[in-house]
Amino acid sequence: MSDSTSYTPPKVWTWNKENGGKFASINRPIAGATHEKELPIGRHPLQLYSLATPNGVKVTVMLEELLAAGHTGAEYDAWLIKIGDGDQFGSGFVAVNPNSKIPALMDRSGAANGTAGTAPVRVFESGAILLYLAEKFGAFLPKDHVARTECLSWLFWQMGSAPYLGGGFGHFYAYAPTRIEYAIDRFAMETKRQLDVLDRRLAENAYLTGDEYTIADIAVWPWYGLLAQGGIYGGGEFLQVQEYKNVQRWTDQIAARPAVKRGRMVNRMMGDPTGQLRERHEASDFDTKTQDKIEAAK
């Protein structure tokens, strides 16, 4: 193994704004807002500000699953945040998520976790949003202590593991300005190890927690399910994802759920335009979506 260039780190790192790569224009070593921009507010209690990346899909799938299960209080407005344009650095978004990452949720229902109040509740980090919604509505989170613990273990497994898939394998395989053999090999190995972890678990269980579909599945599927379908980073063949038969079975089972199909469409800006619902404000938006509405939302 050899790289085309040799790099010796300087004694003190300095920010090089010309570091290249697909996301170079929005990467920076400081936090905070870059411009003043208030966030829109719709009429529903839950206001989501997001984009249909795997982390964003987690939350829209969860909300659609809650609605499908009859939780009418989960009605929501989903506002598009164009991270390529730097929308996440607007003052309004930073006030909801100081980390400037999608998704971000504002709960304006006036009651959080059963406690009456009027102040909106902000929730950021996709795993935290899933847990917040599961507890708020009493759904997709086992009540049994042992099963709940197993569910949360897999939820936090995803939060800790996915950066190796996204920022690791995905970045160096699909987005880095220079293909580095060592980096790709390192993160491909780790991604395949993670797929094997899932495959072994799913060999003995219908879902990650057992027989019950939970927020653990909702968190893991947009990353590893879509990877198993060859749907992210274009690395399916490279990673030989078809060999993980139990992951494939679980992936297809979840992909067939109507709420998952709807959730994947929300805040989507990529792929087939007929599969995109740039913003979602009513359940009927899925039925009345037209190419004109897609164009108007750009």
N, C-alpha and C positions, 0 to 999 in steps of 0.2 A: 504494500500500500504506500502510495506517495501522493503528496499534494503538489500542485504546480508552483506554489509560492511558499516561502518560509516567512513566518511572522514572529517577531520578538516583541512582546508587550512592552510599552514604555513604562518608565517608573511611575508616572502619573497619567491616568487616562484623561483625555479631553474629548469633548463632543465634536465629532466630524459630521456636519450636516449633509455632506455629500457621500454618505456611506452606501448609497445605492439600495437596491431591493424594491419590491413592489410597494412596501408601506413606509419607505424612507421619509416621505413628505409629512407623515403624521407621527413619526416616532421622535421622542425627545426625552431628555433625562430629568425633566421637571414636571411638577403637577400644577393644577390650577387652570382657570379659564384663560382663553386667549382672546375672547371677544364677548360682548354682551348679547345675549339672545335668550329670551324667555321661552319656556316650553308651552306648547298648546295644551289646553285642558278640555276634554270632552265631557259628556253628560253622565258617564257611568262611574261607579265608585272606584274602579280600578283603572289606573292610567299607566300604560306600558310604553316605554320608549326604547326601541330596539331595532334590530336588524336580524334577518334569518341566517345568521351564522349558527353553528351547532349550539352555542350557549343561548342564543336567542330562541331557537326552536324549542329548547327545553320548556321555556315558560309559555309560549303560545300553545304547545301541545297540552301542557298542564291545564291551562285555562279552558281549552276546548274540551278536555276530558271532564273537567268539573261541570261545565255546562251540560255535556251529554249525560252526566250522572244526575242532573236535576238541580244543581246548585245555582239558582238564578242570580244569586248575589255575586257570582263570578263574572257577570257581564263586564266587558272591558272595551276601552279604546286602545288601539295599538298604533302608535305614531312612529313613522319611519325616521331612524337616525342614520344618516349617511356618513359612516365612519371615514370613508375615503375623502370626504369633503371637510372633515374635522368637526362635524356637528357635536361630537361628544365633548368638545372643549368649550362649548357655549356656556355662559354663566348659569343658565337654568339647569342644564344637564349636570354640571359639576355640583350644583346644590343638591341634586338627588343622589349622584354617585361621585364622591370626591376622587375616585380612582379613574374616572373618565373611560369606563368600559361599559359596553352593552351586555346584558339588558339592565334596565333600571325601572323600578315600579314605585308608584305612589298610590297608597290606599287612602282614599278620601271618603270612606264609608262612615267615618265617625265612630267606629268601634274596632278596636284591634284586640284580637285574642279574647274577645268577650268583655272587654273593659270599655265602658262608655267614655266618650271623649269627642272632641271636635277637631283636634289637630290632625292633619294628614300624617301618615306614617310612611317614611321612605324605606325601601328595601333594595339593597344592591348585592351583587354576586348571585349568579344563577342558582347555586345550591341553596343559598339562604332564602331566595324567593320561593323555590319549590317547598322548602320546609315551612316557611311562613304560610303559604297557601294551604298546604296539607293540614296544618294545625288549625288554621282559621276555619276551614270548612269540614274538618274531621274526615278527610278522604285521602285515599292512596298512601296512607301511612298506617301500618298495623298497630292495633291497640295492645296486643299481647307484648309484654316486655321483651321477651327473647326475640320475637320476630321484628319488633321495632328496632332493636339494637342491630340485628342483621341488616335491615334496610338502611339504617344510617351508616353502617360500616361500608356498604357498597356505594352509597351516595358520596361519602367522603373519599372513597377509593377513586371515584371518577374525578373529583375535584383535584386530587393530587396527581393522578396519572395522565389526564388529558393534555397538560402542558408538554409532556414528552412527545405526544402524538402531534399536537398542533404547532407549538412554538419550536419543537424539536424536528421530528420527521417532516411535517408539512412545510415548515419554513425552508429547511435546507434542501428538500427534494423538489419543491414546487416554486418557491419564491426567491430564494437567495440569488444575488447577482452572479455568484460563482458557485459551481457545483464542487463541494468539498467531499472527497471520498470518505475520509474519516468520520465527518459529521453525519453523513447519510448512513453509513454502516452502523454507527453507534446508535442512532435513533431508530433505524429500521429494526435492529435487533431488539430494542426495548419495546417497540410497538408490537412486534410479533410475540414477545413474551407476554404482553398485556392481553393480546388476543387469546393466547393459550390459557391464561388465568380465567378469562371469561368462558372459554370453551369447556374447560374442566368443570367449572361451576354449573354451566347450563347442561352438561351431560346428565346431571342428576336432578335438575330442577327445571320446571317450566319457565320460571322467571328468576330473577336474581335473589329475591327474598324467599323463594319457594314456589308455592302454587298461586301466590297473590301478586297481581300487577301493581307496582308501587312507584313512588317517586324515584326509587333507585333505577328502575327500567327507563323512566322518563328522562332521567339525567344521562344515562349511559348511551341510550339508543342514538341520539343525534350525532354522537361522535363515532362510536364503534359500529353501530348498525349501518350508518351511511358509509363508513369505510368498508364494511363487509359487502355492501352493494356496489362498491367502486365509485361512490358518489362524491368523495372529497379527495382532493390533491392528485387525482389521476394515478394513484399508486397501488390500485387493487391487484393488478397483475404482478407488479414488482414484489409485493408482499405476499402473493399467493393466498389471497383471502379466502378463496373457495375451499381450502383445505380445513377450515374451521367449521365443520358441519353443524355443530350445535349452535354456534353463533349465527350461522346462516338460517337455521330453523327459527330461532328467537327473533332475528331481524325481520324475517318475512311475516311472522305472526303479529308483530307490533305494527309493521308497515301497513297491514291490512285494516287496522282500526280506523273507522271514519274520522274520529277526532284527531288522530295523528295526521291523516291526510289533510285535514283542514289546517291544523297547526303548522304544518310545513309550508303552507302557502303564505302565511301572514308575514308581512314586512320583507317579503322576498323580492330581490332585485336581479336575480340571476336565473339562467336557464330558460325554459319555454315560457313565454309571456302568459300563456293560458294557465300556468301554474303559479302565477304571481298575484298576490293581493297586497299591494304596497302598503295600504293602511286599512285597518279593520275597525269599524265603529258600530256595526250592527251584524247580527247573525245572517241577515238577508244579504249582506255584502257578498257572500260566497255564491249566492244564486244570481245576483244581478251584475256580477263583475263582467265588464266588457273591455275590449281593447282600448276604447276611448277613456275609460276610467284609469286604466293602467298608464296611458300616456299622460293623463292629467296629473297623476301622482308623482311624476318624475321630478 
